[in-house]
Amino acid sequence: MARFDRRAHLGLHLTLALAVGVAAIWALSALLDAVLDNATLVRLDVLVDARIHALETPAGLTFFAWISLVGSPTSMAVLGAIGAVVLAIRRESRMCVTWIAAFIGSGVLERTLKFLVHRSRPAYAGAQLARQSFSFPSGHAMGSFIGFGMVVYVVAAHWRAPRRVRVPVTVAAVIVVLLVGVSRVYLGAHYPSDVLGGYAAAAAWMAVCVGGLAVALHRRDAASSV
Protein backbone atom coordinates (compact mmCIF):
# COMPACT_ATOMS: atom_id res chain seq x y z
CA MET A 1 0.00 0.00 0.00
CA ALA A 2 1.20 3.52 -0.79
CA ARG A 3 0.45 4.53 2.77
CA PHE A 4 3.31 2.30 3.95
CA ASP A 5 5.69 3.17 1.10
CA ARG A 6 8.96 4.32 2.67
CA ARG A 7 9.47 6.72 -0.22
CA ALA A 8 6.31 8.57 0.75
CA HIS A 9 7.33 11.00 3.50
CA LEU A 10 3.78 11.78 4.54
CA GLY A 11 2.55 8.18 4.55
CA LEU A 12 5.47 6.85 6.55
CA HIS A 13 5.52 9.58 9.17
CA LEU A 14 1.76 9.69 9.67
CA THR A 15 1.57 5.91 9.92
CA LEU A 16 4.32 5.76 12.53
CA ALA A 17 2.96 8.76 14.41
CA LEU A 18 -0.53 7.24 14.46
CA ALA A 19 0.74 3.87 15.68
CA VAL A 20 2.90 5.38 18.42
CA GLY A 21 0.20 7.84 19.42
CA VAL A 22 -2.51 5.21 19.76
CA ALA A 23 -0.25 2.88 21.75
CA ALA A 24 0.92 5.71 24.02
CA ILE A 25 -2.60 6.97 24.70
CA TRP A 26 -3.75 3.44 25.49
CA ALA A 27 -0.84 2.96 27.90
CA LEU A 28 -1.44 6.33 29.55
CA SER A 29 -5.15 5.61 29.95
CA ALA A 30 -4.42 2.22 31.52
CA LEU A 31 -1.96 3.79 33.96
CA LEU A 32 -4.39 6.56 34.85
CA ASP A 33 -7.16 4.03 35.56
CA ALA A 34 -4.82 1.97 37.74
CA VAL A 35 -3.52 4.98 39.68
CA LEU A 36 -6.96 6.49 40.25
CA ASP A 37 -8.33 3.08 41.23
CA ASN A 38 -5.81 3.11 44.11
CA ALA A 39 -5.54 -0.69 44.12
CA THR A 40 -3.03 -3.24 42.81
CA LEU A 41 -0.69 -0.91 40.92
CA VAL A 42 -0.58 1.57 43.78
CA ARG A 43 0.30 -1.15 46.29
CA LEU A 44 3.01 -2.40 43.93
CA ASP A 45 4.37 1.14 43.60
CA VAL A 46 4.61 1.47 47.38
CA LEU A 47 6.33 -1.92 47.74
CA VAL A 48 8.88 -1.19 44.99
CA ASP A 49 9.50 2.29 46.38
CA ALA A 50 10.18 0.90 49.86
CA ARG A 51 12.45 -1.82 48.50
CA ILE A 52 14.53 0.59 46.44
CA HIS A 53 14.79 3.02 49.37
CA ALA A 54 16.13 0.20 51.54
CA LEU A 55 18.90 -0.47 48.99
CA GLU A 56 20.03 3.14 48.62
CA THR A 57 23.69 3.95 49.08
CA PRO A 58 25.49 7.31 49.29
CA ALA A 59 27.27 6.58 45.99
CA GLY A 60 24.00 5.63 44.32
CA LEU A 61 22.29 8.79 45.56
CA THR A 62 25.14 10.93 44.25
CA PHE A 63 25.17 9.21 40.86
CA PHE A 64 21.43 9.39 40.32
CA ALA A 65 21.27 12.97 41.57
CA TRP A 66 23.58 13.93 38.70
CA ILE A 67 21.60 11.82 36.26
CA SER A 68 18.40 13.48 37.43
CA LEU A 69 19.90 16.89 36.67
CA VAL A 70 20.29 15.83 33.02
CA GLY A 71 16.52 15.45 32.73
CA SER A 72 15.61 18.46 34.87
CA PRO A 73 13.35 21.23 33.56
CA THR A 74 16.34 23.58 33.45
CA SER A 75 18.42 21.18 31.35
CA MET A 76 15.53 20.55 28.99
CA ALA A 77 14.90 24.29 28.67
CA VAL A 78 18.55 24.77 27.66
CA LEU A 79 18.34 21.90 25.17
CA GLY A 80 15.11 23.33 23.78
CA ALA A 81 16.62 26.78 23.35
CA ILE A 82 19.79 25.47 21.67
CA GLY A 83 17.79 23.28 19.30
CA ALA A 84 15.46 26.14 18.37
CA VAL A 85 18.41 28.42 17.61
CA VAL A 86 20.13 25.77 15.47
CA LEU A 87 16.96 25.10 13.47
CA ALA A 88 16.29 28.83 13.07
CA ILE A 89 19.84 29.41 11.77
CA ARG A 90 19.33 26.57 9.29
CA ARG A 91 16.05 28.26 8.27
CA GLU A 92 14.01 25.14 8.94
CA SER A 93 10.97 27.07 10.10
CA ARG A 94 8.47 24.18 10.22
CA MET A 95 10.83 21.93 12.12
CA CYS A 96 11.68 24.79 14.45
CA VAL A 97 8.00 25.41 15.23
CA THR A 98 7.49 21.68 15.80
CA TRP A 99 10.53 21.57 18.10
CA ILE A 100 9.27 24.50 20.18
CA ALA A 101 5.75 23.08 20.31
CA ALA A 102 7.08 19.73 21.52
CA PHE A 103 8.96 21.29 24.44
CA ILE A 104 6.34 23.84 25.48
CA GLY A 105 3.40 21.50 24.95
CA SER A 106 5.10 18.82 27.04
CA GLY A 107 5.32 21.20 29.99
CA VAL A 108 1.70 22.24 29.67
CA LEU A 109 0.52 18.63 29.39
CA GLU A 110 2.59 17.58 32.41
CA ARG A 111 1.14 20.30 34.62
CA THR A 112 -2.39 19.56 33.43
CA LEU A 113 -2.08 15.86 34.21
CA LYS A 114 -0.54 16.57 37.63
CA PHE A 115 -3.43 18.87 38.48
CA LEU A 116 -6.09 16.43 37.27
CA VAL A 117 -4.62 13.31 38.92
CA HIS A 118 -3.58 15.04 42.16
CA ARG A 119 -1.34 12.16 43.27
CA SER A 120 0.78 12.71 46.36
CA ARG A 121 4.54 12.20 46.27
CA PRO A 122 6.12 9.05 47.76
CA ALA A 123 6.87 8.99 51.48
CA TYR A 124 10.59 9.41 50.75
CA ALA A 125 10.21 12.49 48.58
CA GLY A 126 10.67 14.99 51.39
CA ALA A 127 8.33 17.73 52.57
CA GLN A 128 9.77 20.44 50.31
CA LEU A 129 9.37 18.40 47.12
CA ALA A 130 5.90 17.25 48.16
CA ARG A 131 4.79 20.87 48.48
CA GLN A 132 6.13 21.84 45.06
CA SER A 133 3.99 19.64 42.83
CA PHE A 134 2.11 16.38 42.53
CA SER A 135 3.62 13.05 41.56
CA PHE A 136 1.89 11.76 38.40
CA PRO A 137 3.38 11.95 35.81
CA SER A 138 7.11 12.42 36.35
CA GLY A 139 8.12 15.71 34.77
CA HIS A 140 11.75 14.61 34.47
CA ALA A 141 10.78 11.41 32.66
CA MET A 142 8.40 13.27 30.39
CA GLY A 143 10.78 16.13 29.65
CA SER A 144 13.79 13.91 28.95
CA PHE A 145 11.71 11.68 26.65
CA ILE A 146 10.56 14.70 24.65
CA GLY A 147 13.96 16.40 24.67
CA PHE A 148 16.14 13.50 23.66
CA GLY A 149 13.38 11.95 21.57
CA MET A 150 13.19 15.09 19.46
CA VAL A 151 16.98 15.11 19.10
CA VAL A 152 16.80 11.56 17.73
CA TYR A 153 13.92 12.49 15.43
CA VAL A 154 15.70 15.54 14.00
CA VAL A 155 19.03 13.75 13.50
CA ALA A 156 17.75 10.37 12.30
CA ALA A 157 14.47 11.08 10.51
CA HIS A 158 14.48 14.77 9.57
CA TRP A 159 18.13 15.29 8.68
CA ARG A 160 18.55 11.62 7.72
CA ALA A 161 22.07 11.44 9.10
CA PRO A 162 24.25 8.46 8.12
CA ARG A 163 23.93 5.24 10.11
CA ARG A 164 27.20 5.81 11.94
CA VAL A 165 25.61 8.92 13.47
CA ARG A 166 22.02 7.71 13.89
CA VAL A 167 22.82 4.58 15.86
CA PRO A 168 25.06 6.14 18.57
CA VAL A 169 22.71 9.10 18.99
CA THR A 170 19.67 6.84 19.35
CA VAL A 171 21.35 4.41 21.76
CA ALA A 172 22.72 7.24 23.90
CA ALA A 173 19.32 8.94 24.02
CA VAL A 174 17.52 5.74 25.06
CA ILE A 175 20.05 5.05 27.82
CA VAL A 176 19.86 8.59 29.19
CA VAL A 177 16.05 8.68 29.17
CA LEU A 178 15.86 5.33 30.97
CA LEU A 179 18.45 6.39 33.54
CA VAL A 180 16.60 9.62 34.22
CA GLY A 181 13.44 7.62 34.89
CA VAL A 182 15.28 5.24 37.23
CA SER A 183 16.86 8.18 39.04
CA ARG A 184 13.48 9.65 39.95
CA VAL A 185 12.42 6.40 41.61
CA TYR A 186 15.80 5.83 43.25
CA LEU A 187 15.80 9.34 44.72
CA GLY A 188 12.30 8.80 46.11
CA ALA A 189 10.77 11.59 44.04
CA HIS A 190 8.36 9.38 42.10
CA TYR A 191 6.70 5.99 41.98
CA PRO A 192 7.54 3.69 39.04
CA SER A 193 4.11 4.27 37.49
CA ASP A 194 4.76 8.03 37.55
CA VAL A 195 7.80 7.47 35.35
CA LEU A 196 5.91 5.15 32.99
CA GLY A 197 3.10 7.68 32.82
CA GLY A 198 5.60 10.39 31.90
CA TYR A 199 6.99 8.26 29.10
CA ALA A 200 3.51 7.44 27.77
CA ALA A 201 2.33 11.06 27.85
CA ALA A 202 5.53 12.24 26.17
CA ALA A 203 5.26 9.60 23.44
CA ALA A 204 1.66 10.62 22.74
CA TRP A 205 2.52 14.32 22.51
CA MET A 206 5.61 13.70 20.39
CA ALA A 207 3.48 11.62 18.00
CA VAL A 208 1.10 14.57 17.63
CA CYS A 209 4.00 16.93 16.89
CA VAL A 210 5.67 14.61 14.37
CA GLY A 211 2.35 13.90 12.67
CA GLY A 212 1.63 17.63 12.42
CA LEU A 213 5.05 18.26 10.91
CA ALA A 214 4.50 15.53 8.32
CA VAL A 215 1.25 17.19 7.22
CA ALA A 216 2.92 20.62 7.05
CA LEU A 217 5.82 19.31 4.96
CA HIS A 218 3.44 17.51 2.63
CA ARG A 219 1.42 20.68 2.06
CA ARG A 220 4.63 22.63 1.39
CA ASP A 221 5.78 20.05 -1.17
CA ALA A 222 2.34 19.92 -2.79
CA ALA A 223 2.22 23.70 -3.10
CA SER A 224 5.72 23.91 -4.59
CA SER A 225 4.89 21.28 -7.20
CA VAL A 226 1.86 23.16 -8.52
Beta strands, then each sheet from edge to edge (+ up, - down):
end
